[in-house]
Amino acid sequence: MLHTYIDTEYAPEKCSLCGGTGHANGRICEACMGQGDVLVAQPAIICPLCNGSGSIEIGICRACGGSGWALL
């Protein structure tokens, strides 16, 4: 199911921080709020800062908010 907001289409993508499980580090995932997927503006690319992992050395990736996805 696609959603459209202000001429931008969004589609669900698997959350990279929790790998789609909805849980990370023994808690509900902060990126997807336990849903396992995130709505991503399309077209999207793997986040160049964290390489799609959703996290960096100091915690959740600030560029993608932990989702692993970035806009083109």
Gaussian input, Z-matrix of N, CA and C with variables (Angstrom, degrees):
# hf/3-21g

backbone

0 1
 N
 C     1     B1
 C     2     B2     1     A1
 N     3     B3     2     A2     1     D1
 C     4     B4     3     A3     2     D2
 C     5     B5     4     A4     3     D3
 N     6     B6     5     A5     4     D4
 C     7     B7     6     A6     5     D5
 C     8     B8     7     A7     6     D6
 N     9     B9     8     A8     7     D7
 C    10    B10     9     A9     8     D8
 C    11    B11    10    A10     9     D9
 N    12    B12    11    A11    10    D10
 C    13    B13    12    A12    11    D11
 C    14    B14    13    A13    12    D12
 N    15    B15    14    A14    13    D13
 C    16    B16    15    A15    14    D14
 C    17    B17    16    A16    15    D15
 N    18    B18    17    A17    16    D16
 C    19    B19    18    A18    17    D17
 C    20    B20    19    A19    18    D18
 N    21    B21    20    A20    19    D19
 C    22    B22    21    A21    20    D20
 C    23    B23    22    A22    21    D21
 N    24    B24    23    A23    22    D22
 C    25    B25    24    A24    23    D23
 C    26    B26    25    A25    24    D24
 N    27    B27    26    A26    25    D25
 C    28    B28    27    A27    26    D26
 C    29    B29    28    A28    27    D27
 N    30    B30    29    A29    28    D28
 C    31    B31    30    A30    29    D29
 C    32    B32    31    A31    30    D30
 N    33    B33    32    A32    31    D31
 C    34    B34    33    A33    32    D32
 C    35    B35    34    A34    33    D33
 N    36    B36    35    A35    34    D34
 C    37    B37    36    A36    35    D35
 C    38    B38    37    A37    36    D36
 N    39    B39    38    A38    37    D37
 C    40    B40    39    A39    38    D38
 C    41    B41    40    A40    39    D39
 N    42    B42    41    A41    40    D40
 C    43    B43    42    A42    41    D41
 C    44    B44    43    A43    42    D42
 N    45    B45    44    A44    43    D43
 C    46    B46    45    A45    44    D44
 C    47    B47    46    A46    45    D45
 N    48    B48    47    A47    46    D46
 C    49    B49    48    A48    47    D47
 C    50    B50    49    A49    48    D48
 N    51    B51    50    A50    49    D49
 C    52    B52    51    A51    50    D50
 C    53    B53    52    A52    51    D51
 N    54    B54    53    A53    52    D52
 C    55    B55    54    A54    53    D53
 C    56    B56    55    A55    54    D54
 N    57    B57    56    A56    55    D55
 C    58    B58    57    A57    56    D56
 C    59    B59    58    A58    57    D57
 N    60    B60    59    A59    58    D58
 C    61    B61    60    A60    59    D59
 C    62    B62    61    A61    60    D60
 N    63    B63    62    A62    61    D61
 C    64    B64    63    A63    62    D62
 C    65    B65    64    A64    63    D63
 N    66    B66    65    A65    64    D64
 C    67    B67    66    A66    65    D65
 C    68    B68    67    A67    66    D66
 N    69    B69    68    A68    67    D67
 C    70    B70    69    A69    68    D68
 C    71    B71    70    A70    69    D69
 N    72    B72    71    A71    70    D70
 C    73    B73    72    A72    71    D71
 C    74    B74    73    A73    72    D72
 N    75    B75    74    A74    73    D73
 C    76    B76    75    A75    74    D74
 C    77    B77    76    A76    75    D75
 N    78    B78    77    A77    76    D76
 C    79    B79    78    A78    77    D77
 C    80    B80    79    A79    78    D78
 N    81    B81    80    A80    79    D79
 C    82    B82    81    A81    80    D80
 C    83    B83    82    A82    81    D81
 N    84    B84    83    A83    82    D82
 C    85    B85    84    A84    83    D83
 C    86    B86    85    A85    84    D84
 N    87    B87    86    A86    85    D85
 C    88    B88    87    A87    86    D86
 C    89    B89    88    A88    87    D87
 N    90    B90    89    A89    88    D88
 C    91    B91    90    A90    89    D89
 C    92    B92    91    A91    90    D90
 N    93    B93    92    A92    91    D91
 C    94    B94    93    A93    92    D92
 C    95    B95    94    A94    93    D93
 N    96    B96    95    A95    94    D94
 C    97    B97    96    A96    95    D95
 C    98    B98    97    A97    96    D96
 N    99    B99    98    A98    97    D97
 C   100   B100    99    A99    98    D98
 C   101   B101   100   A100    99    D99
 N   102   B102   101   A101   100   D100
 C   103   B103   102   A102   101   D101
 C   104   B104   103   A103   102   D102
 N   105   B105   104   A104   103   D103
 C   106   B106   105   A105   104   D104
 C   107   B107   106   A106   105   D105
 N   108   B108   107   A107   106   D106
 C   109   B109   108   A108   107   D107
 C   110   B110   109   A109   108   D108
 N   111   B111   110   A110   109   D109
 C   112   B112   111   A111   110   D110
 C   113   B113   112   A112   111   D111
 N   114   B114   113   A113   112   D112
 C   115   B115   114   A114   113   D113
 C   116   B116   115   A115   114   D114
 N   117   B117   116   A116   115   D115
 C   118   B118   117   A117   116   D116
 C   119   B119   118   A118   117   D117
 N   120   B120   119   A119   118   D118
 C   121   B121   120   A120   119   D119
 C   122   B122   121   A121   120   D120
 N   123   B123   122   A122   121   D121
 C   124   B124   123   A123   122   D122
 C   125   B125   124   A124   123   D123
 N   126   B126   125   A125   124   D124
 C   127   B127   126   A126   125   D125
 C   128   B128   127   A127   126   D126
 N   129   B129   128   A128   127   D127
 C   130   B130   129   A129   128   D128
 C   131   B131   130   A130   129   D129
 N   132   B132   131   A131   130   D130
 C   133   B133   132   A132   131   D131
 C   134   B134   133   A133   132   D132
 N   135   B135   134   A134   133   D133
 C   136   B136   135   A135   134   D134
 C   137   B137   136   A136   135   D135
 N   138   B138   137   A137   136   D136
 C   139   B139   138   A138   137   D137
 C   140   B140   139   A139   138   D138
 N   141   B141   140   A140   139   D139
 C   142   B142   141   A141   140   D140
 C   143   B143   142   A142   141   D141
 N   144   B144   143   A143   142   D142
 C   145   B145   144   A144   143   D143
 C   146   B146   145   A145   144   D144
 N   147   B147   146   A146   145   D145
 C   148   B148   147   A147   146   D146
 C   149   B149   148   A148   147   D147
 N   150   B150   149   A149   148   D148
 C   151   B151   150   A150   149   D149
 C   152   B152   151   A151   150   D150
 N   153   B153   152   A152   151   D151
 C   154   B154   153   A153   152   D152
 C   155   B155   154   A154   153   D153
 N   156   B156   155   A155   154   D154
 C   157   B157   156   A156   155   D155
 C   158   B158   157   A157   156   D156
 N   159   B159   158   A158   157   D157
 C   160   B160   159   A159   158   D158
 C   161   B161   160   A160   159   D159
 N   162   B162   161   A161   160   D160
 C   163   B163   162   A162   161   D161
 C   164   B164   163   A163   162   D162
 N   165   B165   164   A164   163   D163
 C   166   B166   165   A165   164   D164
 C   167   B167   166   A166   165   D165
 N   168   B168   167   A167   166   D166
 C   169   B169   168   A168   167   D167
 C   170   B170   169   A169   168   D168
 N   171   B171   170   A170   169   D169
 C   172   B172   171   A171   170   D170
 C   173   B173   172   A172   171   D171
 N   174   B174   173   A173   172   D172
 C   175   B175   174   A174   173   D173
 C   176   B176   175   A175   174   D174
 N   177   B177   176   A176   175   D175
 C   178   B178   177   A177   176   D176
 C   179   B179   178   A178   177   D177
 N   180   B180   179   A179   178   D178
 C   181   B181   180   A180   179   D179
 C   182   B182   181   A181   180   D180
 N   183   B183   182   A182   181   D181
 C   184   B184   183   A183   182   D182
 C   185   B185   184   A184   183   D183
 N   186   B186   185   A185   184   D184
 C   187   B187   186   A186   185   D185
 C   188   B188   187   A187   186   D186
 N   189   B189   188   A188   187   D187
 C   190   B190   189   A189   188   D188
 C   191   B191   190   A190   189   D189
 N   192   B192   191   A191   190   D190
 C   193   B193   192   A192   191   D191
 C   194   B194   193   A193   192   D192
 N   195   B195   194   A194   193   D193
 C   196   B196   195   A195   194   D194
 C   197   B197   196   A196   195   D195
 N   198   B198   197   A197   196   D196
 C   199   B199   198   A198   197   D197
 C   200   B200   199   A199   198   D198
 N   201   B201   200   A200   199   D199
 C   202   B202   201   A201   200   D200
 C   203   B203   202   A202   201   D201
 N   204   B204   203   A203   202   D202
 C   205   B205   204   A204   203   D203
 C   206   B206   205   A205   204   D204
 N   207   B207   206   A206   205   D205
 C   208   B208   207   A207   206   D206
 C   209   B209   208   A208   207   D207
 N   210   B210   209   A209   208   D208
 C   211   B211   210   A210   209   D209
 C   212   B212   211   A211   210   D210
 N   213   B213   212   A212   211   D211
 C   214   B214   213   A213   212   D212
 C   215   B215   214   A214   213   D213

   B1=1.4454
   B2=1.5224
   B3=1.3128
   B4=1.4531
   B5=1.5184
   B6=1.3132
   B7=1.4575
   B8=1.5239
   B9=1.3186
   B10=1.4555
   B11=1.5195
   B12=1.3317
   B13=1.4529
   B14=1.5205
   B15=1.3167
   B16=1.4624
   B17=1.5360
   B18=1.3130
   B19=1.4639
   B20=1.5249
   B21=1.3210
   B22=1.4555
   B23=1.5115
   B24=1.3192
   B25=1.4493
   B26=1.5239
   B27=1.3261
   B28=1.4520
   B29=1.5194
   B30=1.3122
   B31=1.4569
   B32=1.5290
   B33=1.3272
   B34=1.4636
   B35=1.5269
   B36=1.3243
   B37=1.4618
   B38=1.5271
   B39=1.3129
   B40=1.4682
   B41=1.5231
   B42=1.3165
   B43=1.4597
   B44=1.5290
   B45=1.3261
   B46=1.4570
   B47=1.5279
   B48=1.3284
   B49=1.4657
   B50=1.5222
   B51=1.3256
   B52=1.4657
   B53=1.5228
   B54=1.3313
   B55=1.4572
   B56=1.5132
   B57=1.3363
   B58=1.4613
   B59=1.5165
   B60=1.3341
   B61=1.4700
   B62=1.5209
   B63=1.3403
   B64=1.4551
   B65=1.5190
   B66=1.3425
   B67=1.4610
   B68=1.5260
   B69=1.3320
   B70=1.4628
   B71=1.5224
   B72=1.3110
   B73=1.4697
   B74=1.5316
   B75=1.3321
   B76=1.4579
   B77=1.5165
   B78=1.3262
   B79=1.4720
   B80=1.5187
   B81=1.3258
   B82=1.4632
   B83=1.5206
   B84=1.3167
   B85=1.4573
   B86=1.5278
   B87=1.3424
   B88=1.4649
   B89=1.5188
   B90=1.3225
   B91=1.4647
   B92=1.5260
   B93=1.3474
   B94=1.4763
   B95=1.5239
   B96=1.3372
   B97=1.4674
   B98=1.5272
   B99=1.3386
   B100=1.4493
   B101=1.5165
   B102=1.3337
   B103=1.4577
   B104=1.5314
   B105=1.3270
   B106=1.4577
   B107=1.5123
   B108=1.3288
   B109=1.4507
   B110=1.5197
   B111=1.3248
   B112=1.4569
   B113=1.5246
   B114=1.3301
   B115=1.4679
   B116=1.5174
   B117=1.3262
   B118=1.4500
   B119=1.5256
   B120=1.3344
   B121=1.4567
   B122=1.5191
   B123=1.3156
   B124=1.4580
   B125=1.5249
   B126=1.2948
   B127=1.4600
   B128=1.5269
   B129=1.3052
   B130=1.4552
   B131=1.5249
   B132=1.3250
   B133=1.4617
   B134=1.5213
   B135=1.3157
   B136=1.4620
   B137=1.5294
   B138=1.3192
   B139=1.4632
   B140=1.5333
   B141=1.3450
   B142=1.4593
   B143=1.5339
   B144=1.3307
   B145=1.4628
   B146=1.5249
   B147=1.3330
   B148=1.4694
   B149=1.5208
   B150=1.3455
   B151=1.4732
   B152=1.5261
   B153=1.3329
   B154=1.4585
   B155=1.5127
   B156=1.3377
   B157=1.4702
   B158=1.5186
   B159=1.3286
   B160=1.4587
   B161=1.5115
   B162=1.3356
   B163=1.4604
   B164=1.5244
   B165=1.3255
   B166=1.4503
   B167=1.5227
   B168=1.3223
   B169=1.4640
   B170=1.5211
   B171=1.3234
   B172=1.4618
   B173=1.5242
   B174=1.3241
   B175=1.4591
   B176=1.5134
   B177=1.3324
   B178=1.4599
   B179=1.5207
   B180=1.3174
   B181=1.4660
   B182=1.5200
   B183=1.3224
   B184=1.4677
   B185=1.5220
   B186=1.3262
   B187=1.4647
   B188=1.5202
   B189=1.3329
   B190=1.4722
   B191=1.5232
   B192=1.3337
   B193=1.4550
   B194=1.5199
   B195=1.3363
   B196=1.4505
   B197=1.5080
   B198=1.3206
   B199=1.4591
   B200=1.5211
   B201=1.3409
   B202=1.4551
   B203=1.5178
   B204=1.3394
   B205=1.4723
   B206=1.5140
   B207=1.3329
   B208=1.4515
   B209=1.5169
   B210=1.3168
   B211=1.4660
   B212=1.5131
   B213=1.3327
   B214=1.4589
   B215=1.4968
   A1=109.04
   A2=117.91
   A3=122.64
   A4=110.06
   A5=115.38
   A6=122.15
   A7=107.02
   A8=117.96
   A9=121.18
   A10=109.13
   A11=115.67
   A12=122.56
   A13=107.71
   A14=117.66
   A15=123.63
   A16=110.53
   A17=115.82
   A18=122.93
   A19=114.70
   A20=118.61
   A21=121.94
   A22=108.23
   A23=117.08
   A24=120.68
   A25=109.91
   A26=115.92
   A27=122.59
   A28=108.20
   A29=116.00
   A30=120.98
   A31=108.31
   A32=117.56
   A33=119.23
   A34=111.25
   A35=115.71
   A36=123.14
   A37=107.27
   A38=116.55
   A39=120.45
   A40=109.59
   A41=116.34
   A42=122.09
   A43=109.35
   A44=116.10
   A45=120.68
   A46=112.49
   A47=117.65
   A48=119.88
   A49=111.27
   A50=117.47
   A51=120.52
   A52=112.49
   A53=117.44
   A54=120.88
   A55=113.27
   A56=116.25
   A57=121.02
   A58=114.51
   A59=117.75
   A60=120.50
   A61=112.97
   A62=116.90
   A63=120.89
   A64=113.08
   A65=117.13
   A66=121.65
   A67=110.16
   A68=116.08
   A69=121.91
   A70=108.14
   A71=116.14
   A72=122.12
   A73=112.15
   A74=116.46
   A75=120.47
   A76=115.09
   A77=117.65
   A78=122.02
   A79=109.15
   A80=115.93
   A81=120.23
   A82=107.98
   A83=116.77
   A84=122.52
   A85=110.69
   A86=115.18
   A87=120.85
   A88=112.80
   A89=117.72
   A90=120.47
   A91=111.62
   A92=117.21
   A93=119.90
   A94=112.72
   A95=117.20
   A96=123.26
   A97=111.69
   A98=116.59
   A99=121.48
   A100=115.10
   A101=117.69
   A102=121.00
   A103=113.39
   A104=117.19
   A105=120.72
   A106=113.62
   A107=117.08
   A108=120.29
   A109=109.47
   A110=115.49
   A111=122.41
   A112=108.46
   A113=117.08
   A114=120.61
   A115=108.00
   A116=116.18
   A117=121.90
   A118=109.01
   A119=115.70
   A120=119.98
   A121=108.61
   A122=116.01
   A123=121.53
   A124=109.96
   A125=121.17
   A126=124.99
   A127=110.32
   A128=116.94
   A129=122.95
   A130=109.66
   A131=114.71
   A132=120.69
   A133=108.74
   A134=116.01
   A135=120.44
   A136=107.43
   A137=117.27
   A138=121.92
   A139=110.16
   A140=117.79
   A141=119.77
   A142=113.49
   A143=118.90
   A144=120.67
   A145=111.59
   A146=117.37
   A147=120.59
   A148=112.79
   A149=116.85
   A150=122.19
   A151=112.48
   A152=116.17
   A153=120.79
   A154=115.27
   A155=117.80
   A156=119.61
   A157=112.32
   A158=117.71
   A159=121.84
   A160=113.77
   A161=117.15
   A162=119.38
   A163=110.77
   A164=115.07
   A165=122.48
   A166=107.34
   A167=118.72
   A168=122.13
   A169=114.05
   A170=117.41
   A171=119.58
   A172=113.58
   A173=118.24
   A174=120.97
   A175=112.72
   A176=115.34
   A177=121.25
   A178=109.74
   A179=115.93
   A180=121.88
   A181=110.37
   A182=116.22
   A183=120.43
   A184=112.71
   A185=117.69
   A186=120.74
   A187=111.74
   A188=117.64
   A189=120.39
   A190=112.51
   A191=118.00
   A192=121.39
   A193=112.80
   A194=116.84
   A195=121.01
   A196=114.65
   A197=118.09
   A198=120.16
   A199=112.61
   A200=117.40
   A201=121.63
   A202=113.59
   A203=117.39
   A204=122.09
   A205=111.16
   A206=116.83
   A207=122.52
   A208=110.03
   A209=117.33
   A210=121.45
   A211=109.81
   A212=115.81
   A213=120.34
   A214=110.18
   D1=123.40
   D2=177.57
   D3=-97.05
   D4=142.07
   D5=175.45
   D6=-112.87
   D7=145.25
   D8=178.07
   D9=-121.50
   D10=127.39
   D11=177.77
   D12=-131.10
   D13=118.92
   D14=177.38
   D15=45.54
   D16=60.14
   D17=176.70
   D18=61.26
   D19=18.18
   D20=176.74
   D21=-119.96
   D22=128.95
   D23=177.66
   D24=-91.35
   D25=138.99
   D26=179.02
   D27=-119.97
   D28=141.39
   D29=177.85
   D30=-136.77
   D31=149.13
   D32=178.16
   D33=-71.27
   D34=138.54
   D35=175.13
   D36=-132.09
   D37=149.03
   D38=179.59
   D39=-63.37
   D40=132.77
   D41=179.07
   D42=-66.87
   D43=127.58
   D44=-178.47
   D45=-79.21
   D46=-26.94
   D47=-177.50
   D48=-67.38
   D49=-42.12
   D50=-177.92
   D51=-105.98
   D52=-1.34
   D53=-179.32
   D54=68.00
   D55=20.94
   D56=178.38
   D57=88.54
   D58=3.77
   D59=-178.94
   D60=-82.95
   D61=-24.67
   D62=-176.89
   D63=90.05
   D64=-4.84
   D65=179.46
   D66=-132.03
   D67=139.29
   D68=177.04
   D69=-142.88
   D70=138.97
   D71=179.38
   D72=55.59
   D73=36.53
   D74=177.46
   D75=74.57
   D76=9.39
   D77=-179.39
   D78=-133.44
   D79=171.58
   D80=173.55
   D81=-63.23
   D82=133.39
   D83=-177.18
   D84=-60.12
   D85=131.16
   D86=-179.86
   D87=-75.14
   D88=-23.17
   D89=-177.63
   D90=-78.92
   D91=-44.35
   D92=-176.33
   D93=-107.94
   D94=-0.15
   D95=-179.62
   D96=57.00
   D97=35.76
   D98=175.68
   D99=86.26
   D100=2.16
   D101=-177.16
   D102=-81.33
   D103=-26.30
   D104=-178.57
   D105=90.44
   D106=-17.86
   D107=175.70
   D108=-141.00
   D109=162.62
   D110=-178.99
   D111=-128.63
   D112=150.00
   D113=174.24
   D114=-82.61
   D115=126.38
   D116=-175.60
   D117=-123.61
   D118=131.84
   D119=175.89
   D120=-62.17
   D121=136.80
   D122=-177.42
   D123=-107.02
   D124=142.39
   D125=-1.24
   D126=-77.87
   D127=148.60
   D128=-179.34
   D129=-123.37
   D130=160.28
   D131=176.73
   D132=-128.61
   D133=161.19
   D134=172.98
   D135=-60.42
   D136=136.51
   D137=-178.24
   D138=-59.18
   D139=125.86
   D140=-178.28
   D141=-74.01
   D142=-20.50
   D143=-178.66
   D144=-76.13
   D145=-43.66
   D146=-177.11
   D147=-107.88
   D148=3.48
   D149=-176.78
   D150=56.41
   D151=32.77
   D152=175.58
   D153=84.01
   D154=3.02
   D155=-178.37
   D156=-79.09
   D157=-24.35
   D158=-178.93
   D159=87.42
   D160=-8.46
   D161=179.99
   D162=-140.35
   D163=156.16
   D164=175.02
   D165=-128.47
   D166=178.92
   D167=-174.65
   D168=-51.35
   D169=-37.36
   D170=-174.90
   D171=-95.93
   D172=9.77
   D173=177.07
   D174=133.52
   D175=-147.52
   D176=-178.59
   D177=-68.05
   D178=137.35
   D179=-179.64
   D180=-60.35
   D181=126.53
   D182=-178.34
   D183=-76.99
   D184=-20.24
   D185=-179.06
   D186=-75.27
   D187=-40.96
   D188=-176.14
   D189=-111.79
   D190=-1.12
   D191=179.84
   D192=66.91
   D193=20.34
   D194=178.59
   D195=92.85
   D196=-3.60
   D197=-177.70
   D198=-77.68
   D199=-27.06
   D200=-177.04
   D201=88.41
   D202=-1.52
   D203=-175.56
   D204=-119.58
   D205=145.76
   D206=176.98
   D207=-135.77
   D208=157.87
   D209=176.69
   D210=-76.28
   D211=152.44
   D212=175.49
   D213=-66.80

